Amino acid sequence: MILSLVGAFTGVALGIAGTQALAHFADWQVIIKTEAIIIAVASASIVGVFFGWYPARKAARMAPIEALRYE
């Protein structure tokens, strides 16, 4: 969960920085909505947790010898 949140917040920070840089150099006015940031963090967290939880759950249900032998 922490890795997902760190990745989400890093992505948001890089996105905001890139948007501000593009707006500065292109002389555009940009609006960054809070709802978009919340949705981005939530979706990144959900995807990160699911793809961390599902393989771990699948491996936990296997016999240890089969899990080690599986290619």
Biopython code that builds the backbone (N, CA, C, O; Angstrom):
import numpy as np
from Bio.PDB.StructureBuilder import StructureBuilder

atoms = [
    (1, "MET", "N", (0.825, -1.187, 0.000)),
    (1, "MET", "CA", (0.000, 0.000, 0.000)),
    (1, "MET", "C", (0.874, 1.257, 0.000)),
    (1, "MET", "O", (0.590, 2.221, -0.712)),
    (2, "ILE", "N", (1.927, 1.236, 0.797)),
    (2, "ILE", "CA", (2.798, 2.403, 0.875)),
    (2, "ILE", "C", (3.496, 2.636, -0.463)),
    (2, "ILE", "O", (3.633, 3.779, -0.900)),
    (3, "LEU", "N", (3.933, 1.569, -1.108)),
    (3, "LEU", "CA", (4.591, 1.713, -2.405)),
    (3, "LEU", "C", (3.626, 2.299, -3.440)),
    (3, "LEU", "O", (4.023, 3.121, -4.266)),
    (4, "SER", "N", (2.369, 1.879, -3.395)),
    (4, "SER", "CA", (1.364, 2.422, -4.309)),
    (4, "SER", "C", (1.132, 3.905, -4.054)),
    (4, "SER", "O", (1.027, 4.693, -4.994)),
    (5, "LEU", "N", (1.053, 4.282, -2.787)),
    (5, "LEU", "CA", (0.834, 5.685, -2.463)),
    (5, "LEU", "C", (2.042, 6.548, -2.827)),
    (5, "LEU", "O", (1.880, 7.668, -3.312)),
    (6, "VAL", "N", (3.238, 6.038, -2.599)),
    (6, "VAL", "CA", (4.439, 6.786, -2.977)),
    (6, "VAL", "C", (4.462, 6.983, -4.491)),
    (6, "VAL", "O", (4.763, 8.075, -4.973)),
    (7, "GLY", "N", (4.148, 5.941, -5.228)),
    (7, "GLY", "CA", (4.106, 6.053, -6.689)),
    (7, "GLY", "C", (3.027, 7.017, -7.152)),
    (7, "GLY", "O", (3.238, 7.784, -8.091)),
    (8, "ALA", "N", (1.873, 6.980, -6.498)),
    (8, "ALA", "CA", (0.780, 7.872, -6.876)),
    (8, "ALA", "C", (1.156, 9.328, -6.618)),
    (8, "ALA", "O", (0.949, 10.185, -7.477)),
    (9, "PHE", "N", (1.702, 9.609, -5.447)),
    (9, "PHE", "CA", (2.067, 10.982, -5.128)),
    (9, "PHE", "C", (3.249, 11.470, -5.965)),
    (9, "PHE", "O", (3.322, 12.652, -6.301)),
    (10, "THR", "N", (4.158, 10.584, -6.297)),
    (10, "THR", "CA", (5.260, 10.951, -7.189)),
    (10, "THR", "C", (4.716, 11.290, -8.571)),
    (10, "THR", "O", (5.141, 12.265, -9.190)),
    (11, "GLY", "N", (3.788, 10.494, -9.043)),
    (11, "GLY", "CA", (3.164, 10.765, -10.342)),
    (11, "GLY", "C", (2.399, 12.073, -10.351)),
    (11, "GLY", "O", (2.452, 12.821, -11.327)),
    (12, "VAL", "N", (1.688, 12.352, -9.266)),
    (12, "VAL", "CA", (0.958, 13.620, -9.173)),
    (12, "VAL", "C", (1.932, 14.790, -9.162)),
    (12, "VAL", "O", (1.713, 15.787, -9.851)),
    (13, "ALA", "N", (3.005, 14.675, -8.386)),
    (13, "ALA", "CA", (3.991, 15.764, -8.318)),
    (13, "ALA", "C", (4.646, 16.004, -9.677)),
    (13, "ALA", "O", (4.798, 17.149, -10.103)),
    (14, "LEU", "N", (5.035, 14.919, -10.358)),
    (14, "LEU", "CA", (5.635, 15.070, -11.685)),
    (14, "LEU", "C", (4.638, 15.620, -12.700)),
    (14, "LEU", "O", (5.001, 16.406, -13.575)),
    (15, "GLY", "N", (3.391, 15.207, -12.579)),
    (15, "GLY", "CA", (2.353, 15.712, -13.476)),
    (15, "GLY", "C", (2.106, 17.195, -13.293)),
    (15, "GLY", "O", (1.969, 17.936, -14.266)),
    (16, "ILE", "N", (2.048, 17.630, -12.032)),
    (16, "ILE", "CA", (1.849, 19.051, -11.759)),
    (16, "ILE", "C", (3.054, 19.862, -12.237)),
    (16, "ILE", "O", (2.894, 20.922, -12.841)),
    (17, "ALA", "N", (4.263, 19.358, -11.964)),
    (17, "ALA", "CA", (5.468, 20.063, -12.397)),
    (17, "ALA", "C", (5.537, 20.151, -13.916)),
    (17, "ALA", "O", (5.867, 21.204, -14.461)),
    (18, "GLY", "N", (5.230, 19.063, -14.597)),
    (18, "GLY", "CA", (5.243, 19.072, -16.058)),
    (18, "GLY", "C", (4.191, 19.997, -16.636)),
    (18, "GLY", "O", (4.434, 20.689, -17.624)),
    (19, "THR", "N", (3.022, 20.006, -16.017)),
    (19, "THR", "CA", (1.954, 20.891, -16.470)),
    (19, "THR", "C", (2.331, 22.353, -16.285)),
    (19, "THR", "O", (2.104, 23.181, -17.168)),
    (20, "GLN", "N", (2.908, 22.662, -15.131)),
    (20, "GLN", "CA", (3.320, 24.043, -14.874)),
    (20, "GLN", "C", (4.444, 24.473, -15.826)),
    (20, "GLN", "O", (4.450, 25.608, -16.303)),
    (21, "ALA", "N", (5.385, 23.578, -16.101)),
    (21, "ALA", "CA", (6.468, 23.902, -17.030)),
    (21, "ALA", "C", (5.931, 24.138, -18.434)),
    (21, "ALA", "O", (6.312, 25.103, -19.096)),
    (22, "LEU", "N", (5.045, 23.257, -18.887)),
    (22, "LEU", "CA", (4.448, 23.413, -20.215)),
    (22, "LEU", "C", (3.653, 24.705, -20.294)),
    (22, "LEU", "O", (3.725, 25.420, -21.294)),
    (23, "ALA", "N", (2.898, 25.010, -19.249)),
    (23, "ALA", "CA", (2.106, 26.237, -19.232)),
    (23, "ALA", "C", (3.007, 27.469, -19.256)),
    (23, "ALA", "O", (2.684, 28.472, -19.893)),
    (24, "HIS", "N", (4.122, 27.385, -18.567)),
    (24, "HIS", "CA", (5.049, 28.530, -18.535)),
    (24, "HIS", "C", (5.688, 28.770, -19.908)),
    (24, "HIS", "O", (5.720, 29.899, -20.399)),
    (25, "PHE", "N", (6.191, 27.697, -20.516)),
    (25, "PHE", "CA", (6.886, 27.857, -21.794)),
    (25, "PHE", "C", (5.945, 28.100, -22.965)),
    (25, "PHE", "O", (6.334, 28.763, -23.926)),
    (26, "ALA", "N", (4.736, 27.591, -22.915)),
    (26, "ALA", "CA", (3.785, 27.788, -24.006)),
    (26, "ALA", "C", (2.882, 28.994, -23.757)),
    (26, "ALA", "O", (2.060, 29.355, -24.599)),
    (27, "ASP", "N", (3.050, 29.614, -22.583)),
    (27, "ASP", "CA", (2.238, 30.760, -22.191)),
    (27, "ASP", "C", (0.744, 30.416, -22.195)),
    (27, "ASP", "O", (-0.084, 31.150, -22.735)),
    (28, "TRP", "N", (0.435, 29.285, -21.578)),
    (28, "TRP", "CA", (-0.943, 28.824, -21.430)),
    (28, "TRP", "C", (-1.382, 29.006, -19.989)),
    (28, "TRP", "O", (-0.568, 29.070, -19.068)),
    (29, "GLN", "N", (-2.681, 29.086, -19.825)),
    (29, "GLN", "CA", (-3.238, 29.097, -18.480)),
    (29, "GLN", "C", (-3.813, 27.701, -18.214)),
    (29, "GLN", "O", (-4.599, 27.192, -19.013)),
    (30, "VAL", "N", (-3.427, 27.090, -17.104)),
    (30, "VAL", "CA", (-3.904, 25.751, -16.782)),
    (30, "VAL", "C", (-4.618, 25.771, -15.438)),
    (30, "VAL", "O", (-4.326, 26.588, -14.565)),
    (31, "ILE", "N", (-5.548, 24.860, -15.303)),
    (31, "ILE", "CA", (-6.278, 24.676, -14.051)),
    (31, "ILE", "C", (-6.123, 23.218, -13.658)),
    (31, "ILE", "O", (-6.483, 22.322, -14.422)),
    (32, "ILE", "N", (-5.591, 22.979, -12.475)),
    (32, "ILE", "CA", (-5.439, 21.616, -11.965)),
    (32, "ILE", "C", (-6.522, 21.395, -10.919)),
    (32, "ILE", "O", (-6.531, 22.045, -9.874)),
    (33, "LYS", "N", (-7.425, 20.484, -11.205)),
    (33, "LYS", "CA", (-8.554, 20.244, -10.313)),
    (33, "LYS", "C", (-8.197, 19.225, -9.239)),
    (33, "LYS", "O", (-7.503, 18.241, -9.498)),
    (34, "THR", "N", (-8.676, 19.475, -8.049)),
    (34, "THR", "CA", (-8.443, 18.579, -6.920)),
    (34, "THR", "C", (-9.088, 17.222, -7.158)),
    (34, "THR", "O", (-8.539, 16.195, -6.759)),
    (35, "GLU", "N", (-10.246, 17.210, -7.802)),
    (35, "GLU", "CA", (-10.944, 15.952, -8.074)),
    (35, "GLU", "C", (-10.094, 15.032, -8.948)),
    (35, "GLU", "O", (-10.081, 13.818, -8.745)),
    (36, "ALA", "N", (-9.390, 15.605, -9.912)),
    (36, "ALA", "CA", (-8.527, 14.808, -10.795)),
    (36, "ALA", "C", (-7.377, 14.189, -10.010)),
    (36, "ALA", "O", (-7.003, 13.041, -10.253)),
    (37, "ILE", "N", (-6.820, 14.941, -9.076)),
    (37, "ILE", "CA", (-5.723, 14.419, -8.252)),
    (37, "ILE", "C", (-6.222, 13.292, -7.356)),
    (37, "ILE", "O", (-5.549, 12.272, -7.210)),
    (38, "ILE", "N", (-7.394, 13.468, -6.756)),
    (38, "ILE", "CA", (-7.969, 12.436, -5.883)),
    (38, "ILE", "C", (-8.245, 11.163, -6.674)),
    (38, "ILE", "O", (-7.945, 10.064, -6.208)),
    (39, "ILE", "N", (-8.813, 11.306, -7.862)),
    (39, "ILE", "CA", (-9.103, 10.137, -8.698)),
    (39, "ILE", "C", (-7.812, 9.436, -9.109)),
    (39, "ILE", "O", (-7.753, 8.206, -9.114)),
    (40, "ALA", "N", (-6.778, 10.201, -9.452)),
    (40, "ALA", "CA", (-5.496, 9.607, -9.855)),
    (40, "ALA", "C", (-4.869, 8.830, -8.702)),
    (40, "ALA", "O", (-4.399, 7.709, -8.898)),
    (41, "VAL", "N", (-4.854, 9.409, -7.507)),
    (41, "VAL", "CA", (-4.262, 8.727, -6.347)),
    (41, "VAL", "C", (-5.073, 7.492, -5.987)),
    (41, "VAL", "O", (-4.503, 6.445, -5.683)),
    (42, "ALA", "N", (-6.394, 7.603, -6.019)),
    (42, "ALA", "CA", (-7.245, 6.456, -5.682)),
    (42, "ALA", "C", (-7.071, 5.320, -6.681)),
    (42, "ALA", "O", (-6.949, 4.162, -6.282)),
    (43, "SER", "N", (-7.059, 5.634, -7.971)),
    (43, "SER", "CA", (-6.932, 4.573, -8.969)),
    (43, "SER", "C", (-5.543, 3.928, -8.913)),
    (43, "SER", "O", (-5.428, 2.711, -9.063)),
    (44, "ALA", "N", (-4.502, 4.710, -8.701)),
    (44, "ALA", "CA", (-3.156, 4.138, -8.589)),
    (44, "ALA", "C", (-3.051, 3.254, -7.352)),
    (44, "ALA", "O", (-2.407, 2.205, -7.392)),
    (45, "SER", "N", (-3.671, 3.664, -6.269)),
    (45, "SER", "CA", (-3.641, 2.859, -5.044)),
    (45, "SER", "C", (-4.406, 1.561, -5.213)),
    (45, "SER", "O", (-3.938, 0.503, -4.791)),
    (46, "ILE", "N", (-5.567, 1.632, -5.820)),
    (46, "ILE", "CA", (-6.379, 0.425, -6.026)),
    (46, "ILE", "C", (-5.655, -0.562, -6.931)),
    (46, "ILE", "O", (-5.612, -1.756, -6.632)),
    (47, "VAL", "N", (-5.087, -0.082, -8.031)),
    (47, "VAL", "CA", (-4.360, -0.965, -8.951)),
    (47, "VAL", "C", (-3.140, -1.571, -8.262)),
    (47, "VAL", "O", (-2.883, -2.767, -8.400)),
    (48, "GLY", "N", (-2.397, -0.766, -7.529)),
    (48, "GLY", "CA", (-1.204, -1.252, -6.842)),
    (48, "GLY", "C", (-1.519, -2.293, -5.790)),
    (48, "GLY", "O", (-0.825, -3.305, -5.683)),
    (49, "VAL", "N", (-2.564, -2.051, -5.013)),
    (49, "VAL", "CA", (-2.948, -3.007, -3.971)),
    (49, "VAL", "C", (-3.457, -4.299, -4.600)),
    (49, "VAL", "O", (-3.099, -5.385, -4.145)),
    (50, "PHE", "N", (-4.282, -4.201, -5.635)),
    (50, "PHE", "CA", (-4.820, -5.414, -6.252)),
    (50, "PHE", "C", (-3.709, -6.273, -6.858)),
    (50, "PHE", "O", (-3.679, -7.485, -6.643)),
    (51, "PHE", "N", (-2.807, -5.661, -7.607)),
    (51, "PHE", "CA", (-1.765, -6.443, -8.269)),
    (51, "PHE", "C", (-0.652, -6.863, -7.317)),
    (51, "PHE", "O", (0.234, -7.625, -7.706)),
    (52, "GLY", "N", (-0.680, -6.390, -6.098)),
    (52, "GLY", "CA", (0.199, -6.916, -5.062)),
    (52, "GLY", "C", (-0.477, -8.006, -4.261)),
    (52, "GLY", "O", (0.157, -8.982, -3.860)),
    (53, "TRP", "N", (-1.781, -7.835, -4.027)),
    (53, "TRP", "CA", (-2.549, -8.772, -3.204)),
    (53, "TRP", "C", (-2.868, -10.058, -3.962)),
    (53, "TRP", "O", (-2.724, -11.145, -3.402)),
    (54, "TYR", "N", (-3.294, -9.965, -5.209)),
    (54, "TYR", "CA", (-3.736, -11.143, -5.951)),
    (54, "TYR", "C", (-2.634, -12.197, -6.122)),
    (54, "TYR", "O", (-2.884, -13.364, -5.823)),
    (55, "PRO", "N", (-1.431, -11.844, -6.586)),
    (55, "PRO", "CA", (-0.394, -12.873, -6.709)),
    (55, "PRO", "C", (0.040, -13.434, -5.350)),
    (55, "PRO", "O", (0.364, -14.616, -5.238)),
    (56, "ALA", "N", (0.046, -12.588, -4.328)),
    (56, "ALA", "CA", (0.426, -13.076, -2.996)),
    (56, "ALA", "C", (-0.614, -14.065, -2.475)),
    (56, "ALA", "O", (-0.259, -15.075, -1.868)),
    (57, "ARG", "N", (-1.876, -13.784, -2.705)),
    (57, "ARG", "CA", (-2.947, -14.692, -2.283)),
    (57, "ARG", "C", (-2.854, -16.024, -3.047)),
    (57, "ARG", "O", (-3.026, -17.097, -2.469)),
    (58, "LYS", "N", (-2.585, -15.933, -4.333)),
    (58, "LYS", "CA", (-2.465, -17.138, -5.158)),
    (58, "LYS", "C", (-1.277, -17.982, -4.700)),
    (58, "LYS", "O", (-1.388, -19.205, -4.619)),
    (59, "ALA", "N", (-0.150, -17.352, -4.401)),
    (59, "ALA", "CA", (1.038, -18.077, -3.947)),
    (59, "ALA", "C", (0.833, -18.661, -2.560)),
    (59, "ALA", "O", (1.359, -19.733, -2.260)),
    (60, "ALA", "N", (0.081, -17.980, -1.713)),
    (60, "ALA", "CA", (-0.152, -18.473, -0.355)),
    (60, "ALA", "C", (-1.006, -19.731, -0.357)),
    (60, "ALA", "O", (-0.920, -20.533, 0.573)),
    (61, "ARG", "N", (-1.822, -19.919, -1.375)),
    (61, "ARG", "CA", (-2.684, -21.102, -1.455)),
    (61, "ARG", "C", (-1.985, -22.317, -2.059)),
    (61, "ARG", "O", (-2.513, -23.428, -2.018)),
    (62, "MET", "N", (-0.800, -22.100, -2.617)),
    (62, "MET", "CA", (-0.063, -23.212, -3.231)),
    (62, "MET", "C", (0.779, -23.926, -2.184)),
    (62, "MET", "O", (1.126, -23.367, -1.143)),
    (63, "ALA", "N", (1.091, -25.157, -2.488)),
    (63, "ALA", "CA", (2.030, -25.896, -1.647)),
    (63, "ALA", "C", (3.424, -25.292, -1.854)),
    (63, "ALA", "O", (3.762, -24.903, -2.972)),
    (64, "PRO", "N", (4.226, -25.210, -0.812)),
    (64, "PRO", "CA", (5.533, -24.556, -0.952)),
    (64, "PRO", "C", (6.426, -25.182, -2.024)),
    (64, "PRO", "O", (7.112, -24.460, -2.747)),
    (65, "ILE", "N", (6.430, -26.485, -2.138)),
    (65, "ILE", "CA", (7.264, -27.146, -3.148)),
    (65, "ILE", "C", (6.783, -26.807, -4.549)),
    (65, "ILE", "O", (7.598, -26.568, -5.440)),
    (66, "GLU", "N", (5.477, -26.782, -4.755)),
    (66, "GLU", "CA", (4.941, -26.423, -6.065)),
    (66, "GLU", "C", (5.230, -24.965, -6.399)),
    (66, "GLU", "O", (5.511, -24.640, -7.553)),
    (67, "ALA", "N", (5.166, -24.092, -5.415)),
    (67, "ALA", "CA", (5.438, -22.677, -5.663)),
    (67, "ALA", "C", (6.896, -22.471, -6.066)),
    (67, "ALA", "O", (7.194, -21.625, -6.909)),
    (68, "LEU", "N", (7.791, -23.230, -5.477)),
    (68, "LEU", "CA", (9.201, -23.100, -5.823)),
    (68, "LEU", "C", (9.522, -23.751, -7.157)),
    (68, "LEU", "O", (10.419, -23.300, -7.869)),
    (69, "ARG", "N", (8.807, -24.791, -7.496)),
    (69, "ARG", "CA", (9.051, -25.526, -8.739)),
    (69, "ARG", "C", (8.441, -24.831, -9.937)),
    (69, "ARG", "O", (8.911, -25.023, -11.058)),
    (70, "TYR", "N", (7.406, -24.028, -9.734)),
    (70, "TYR", "CA", (6.673, -23.395, -10.826)),
    (70, "TYR", "C", (7.561, -22.412, -11.591)),
    (70, "TYR", "O", (8.293, -21.620, -10.997)),
    (71, "GLU", "N", (7.479, -22.484, -12.936)),
    (71, "GLU", "CA", (8.296, -21.589, -13.768)),
    (71, "GLU", "C", (7.465, -20.467, -14.297)),
    (71, "GLU", "O", (7.973, -19.609, -15.019)),
]
sb = StructureBuilder()
sb.init_structure("model")
sb.init_model(0)
sb.init_chain("A")
sb.init_seg("    ")
for serial, (resi, resn, name, xyz) in enumerate(atoms, 1):
    if name == "N":
        sb.init_residue(resn, " ", resi, " ")
    sb.init_atom(name, np.array(xyz, "f"), 0.0, 1.0, " ", f" {name:<3s}", serial, name[0])
structure = sb.get_structure()
